[in-house]
Amino acid sequence: MDSLLPKDIFLEILFLLPVKSLLRCKFVCKSWRSRISDPDFVKQHIARTTNNPNNDLFIAYDEFNLFLSVIDVTIDRSTRLNRRIDNFSHIVGSCNGLLCLADKAKELYLWNPVTRQVKNMHGYKYIVGENSADYGVAFGFGFDHASSDYKAVRIVQKINVINVINRVELYSLKENCWKEINAKLDFGLIDKSRGKVTSVNGSIYWLARKRMDDSGLVVLSFDVQSLKFGTIQFPDDLSVLPFYWRRNYDEFSVLQFKEYVALCYSLDLGGCVVIYTLLDGNCWCKNMTVRRLDYLVGCLKTGELIGLKYRYDGRRNGYHEDVVLYDSVNDVAKSIQPIPSGRRTLYHYTESLLDLN
């Protein structure tokens, strides 16, 4: 076909194809394989598909299984794709079709679900050793647009000490190695797997606990290009909450809301979710209060929300979680089925041809 069509038209056709079709096209002939494998083609294909509003990945997982559910908001349901990850712990982040995974031994992996390639990001400079229970380890994953490089951050902190002891390391996919970064962090990171870390526009954000006076929580940021840390205080109106709530990190999450970083607060025992978005890097704006959700899992590219609604189940003598798709414009909430049980999270996701070999 490429010999019968002008090159630009042939490439335009390829750009319109989904990743799975392009993978099959690689086996047509050597010239097609060469074009589809070219890094520039891969980069342009990602750029054209990343804004697809239906490219969102809903993930439910437990300690034994990782379930990938691609949400199709046009039909209000999800398609479940099962994938077993040995010794799996939690998902660190998602970027351009790559998922960053952590196992129970605190090892990191990059995984492309479409190509089924997995890369072990081994080679830490700082090894915790036998006293691993005395240390907290937190991760982040993001994309450096300036260098077109995928980077992971590993932060190791000594637990329950007056003088903060921490090590910060950065992994570069291009260089395929870890290097240590000089940084002093006066905050304790919340080492949890759901809703405590996100990556937006070249920066990674964590929910963190103030160490020195233990007066509450802050958002810690890291620019993957400049390699600089920063801190963002909570919105002013959250500072008037009772002291216990300001320290209870289970009620808070930091997520991506459209193109913004969002700080979400769930009222104790459910009832509603309050969403703040970060403007200009340091100013919070109260975006909305959602009374149809008890916990916010994430925001789709369309602006719709995925959340949990708790209801009492008399037969099981306990509460049951319903996964709900919420349209804030029309104030309509719909249940999404089927969704497997377990911990739930949501990432913006674009299938890609990125090669991890």
N, C-alpha and C positions, 0 to 999 in steps of 0.2 A: 504493500500500500504506500509506503514512504517513497517508493520510486515513481509512483503514479501521481502523487499529490505534491504540491509545493510544501516545503519544509515547515513553514509557519502554520499552514492549515493542518498538517499531520500532527504537529505538536499540540495545536489547539484541541484536536480530538482526544489526544492522550491526556491532556490536562482535565478533560471533562469526565474521565473514567474514574471509578472508585478504586481504592488501593487493591482490593482483591482481584479485580479484573486486570489491573496493571501487572500484578504478580504472575498471572497466567500468561499475559502477553510477553513476558520475558522469555518464554520458551518457544516463541514463534521463530525467531532467528537471532543471530548474533548482533545485528545492527539494532534491532528493537531492544534487546537486552542492554546494549551499551547506552542507548538513549535513556531508557527508564532508570538505569542505575547511576546516571550522571548526577553528581551532587547538586549542580545548578537546577536540574530538572526536579529533583526531590524537594529542594527549597522552594521553587516556584509553585509546585503542586500543593505544598503545605499552605503557602500564602493564599492560594485561591480557594482552598477548602476550609480554612480555619474559621471563617465567619459564618459557616453554615449553621443556622439556628438550631438544627436538630442534632448537632454533634455534642451531645452531653452523655457522660458515662456515670450511671448510678451504680454504686458498688455496695454490696452487702457481704459481710464476711464474719467468720468466727475463727477459733483457733485451729480448725481443721480444714476449712475450705474458703476459697475466694470466689465469689460469684460476681460476674460482670453482667450488668443489665443495662442495655442501651435504651434510653427512654425515647419513645416516639410520642411527642406531645400532640401530634395530629390525631392520634387514635386513643390517647389517654391510657396507654399501657406500656409495658416494657417487655423486651425480648431477653430471655435469660441465657447467658453463655457461661458454662461451668468451666472452671480451671482450678486444678489442685496445685497449690504451692507448698512444697515440703517445708516444715518448720516455720511457716509464715506467721508474722506478727501483725504488721499493719502497713498501710500505704502512706508514703511520705508526701507524694505529689504527682502531678501529671503535667506534661508539657509536650505539645506537638506530636502526640501519638506515643510518647514514652511514659511508662509508669515507673516511679521509683519506689521500690519495696524494701521493707526491713524485715529480717527474720528475728527469732527469739534470741539469737546470739549477738544481736546488734550489728549484723553484717548487712550491707546495702547491695541492692541489685537494680539494674535497669532492665525493663522488659517491654518489648514491642508486641502487644497481643496479636497483631495481624500477621507479622512475619514469624512470630513465635520465637524470636531470638531473646536470649537472656544473657546479661553481662554482669559478672561479679565485680563489684567496685572495691576490691580488696586493696590492702597496702596502707592501712592506717599508720600514721607516724607515731601516734600515742596509743599504747595498749593499756587498757585498764588493769588487766591481770586478775589475780585471785580475789581481790577485795572489790569485785564489781558491784556488790550490793551497796557499797558506800558511795557509789557514783550515779548520777543521773545523766542520761544521754538523750539528746534531742537532735533531730535532723531537719533539713530543709532542702528543697529542690527547685531550681529555677533556670531561666534562659537568659544568657547575656546577648542582647541584640547587637551590640557593637562588634563582638568577635564571633557571633553565630556559634556560641559554645554552650553546652549544657553543663550546669554546675550543681554540685551537692555540697551542703554544709553539715559538718558534724561538730556538735558542741558537747563537751564532757565537763560536768561540774560535780564537785565534791558536795555531798549532801550533809546538811546540818552542821555547818562550820561558820564561825564568825568571820574569819578572813576568807574571802571568796577565792577558790582555786578552780580555774577553768582552763580548758584547752579548746582552741577553735581550729578546725582543719577544713580545707576546701579541696574538692575533687573537680578536675576538669576532664570532660570526655575527650576533648581534642588531645590533651597531653596524656590522658589515661594514667593519672597519678594524683596522689594527695600531697598537699603542702600545708604547713602550719601558718596560721595568721596570728600576729600579735594583737590581742584584744583583751581588755579587762571589762568584764560584765558584772555589774552590781545587781543583777537580777537573777532569780531562779526561774528557769524555763519550766513550763507546764508539760511534763513528759507524758502526754496522753495522745491517743491515736485519732480522735475524732474532733474536728473543729477547733484545734489549737494551733494550727499552722496553715498558711496559704501563701501562694506566690502570685503577684499581680504586677505587670508592667516592669519586669526586671528587678523586683525586690521581693524578699521573703519576709513574712510577718509571723511572729509567734505571740501567743498569749504568755505573759511572764508575771511572776510574783515579785513585788518589791522586797528586797532582802534586808536593807539596813534598818528600816523601821517597821516592816511587815504591815504596812497600812493599807495594802490593797494590791490591785493589779495594774499593769501597764501593757502596752503593745510594743514589742521589740522588733525593729526592722533591720534588714541587711541588704545593701545594694550589691548585686552580684558582679557589677562592672567595677565600681570604685572600691569594693571590699570594705565598706564602712558600715558600722552599726549606728543605729539611732533609736531613740525612745519616743513614744507618743503617749501622752497622758490620756486617761479616760475622759469621756464627755463630762462637762460640768454637772449636768443634772443627775449623773450616776453617782457623783460624789456625795449626794445627800441620802443615798440608800443606807439602810442599817448596816453597821460595821460587819456583821456576819455575812450578809449578802455580798458586800464588796470583796470579801475574801474567798467566797465560795466559787471557785473557778468552774464548777460543773454547770453553773447557770449561764456562763459566757462562752462565746465562740468567735473566732475570727475567720471570715470566709471571703470569697470573691462574690461581689454583687455587681453584675454587668462588668463595666471596666473599672470598678472601684474596689477598694478594700472595705469590708463591712465588719462592724462589731455588732454582735447580736446578743441580746439579753433575754432569757426566758424566765418569766416570773416563777417563783417557787411553787411547786406542785402544779405547774401548767397554768393555762388560762389565756395567755397571749405571748407574743414574741415582739420585741422592740428592735428595730434595725437602724443603725447609724452608719453613714457612709463617710469616708475620709476624703476631704477636698483639699487640694493644694498641699498635700503631704502632712499637714498638722492640724487641720480644722475639721471637727466632726459635725455632721449635719444629720439631725434626726429625720430619717427617710419615711418610715411608716411604722404603725403599730398594727399587728395582725392578730385578730382575736379568733381566727379559725384554726390556728396552729398552736400546739403546745411546745414544739421544739423545731427549729429550722435546721434542715440538713444542708440545703444549698439553693443556689439560684441558677435557673437555666439561662441560656443566652437570650431567650425570648423575653426574659424578665419575669417569667412565672417562677413560683417558689415550690420546692419540694420540702415537705415537713412531716412531722409526726403528730398524730392526734391520739390522745390516750382515752380509752373508754373502759369502763368496768365490765368484766366478764364474770357473771355470777356462777356459771358452770365451772370455771377454773378458779373461782374465788381470788381473782386478782385483776390487774389492769392489762389491757392488750393494746399494742401499738398499731395504728393504721397509718400506712404511708399515703400521703395526700398531695395532690397537685393543686396549687392555689393560684388563681388568676386574680391579681390585685386590682386590675382595671375594672373587671366586672364583679368582683367580690364573690367568686364562685370557687368552691372547693370540691374536688373529685378524688375518689379513692383510686389508687393505681394497683392493679393486680396482673400477674402474680409477682410478689416480692418475697424473697426468702427471708427468714428470720436472721438475726445477728446484728452486729454493729453496721450502721449505714452511713455512707458519705457520698458526695457527689463532686465530680470534676468536669470542667470543660474539656472535651476530648475531640481530637482530630486524628482519624486514621492516617498513618504516614508510612512512607517507604524507607524511613531512616534505618540505616544498616549499623548494627552494633558489633559486627565482626571486624 
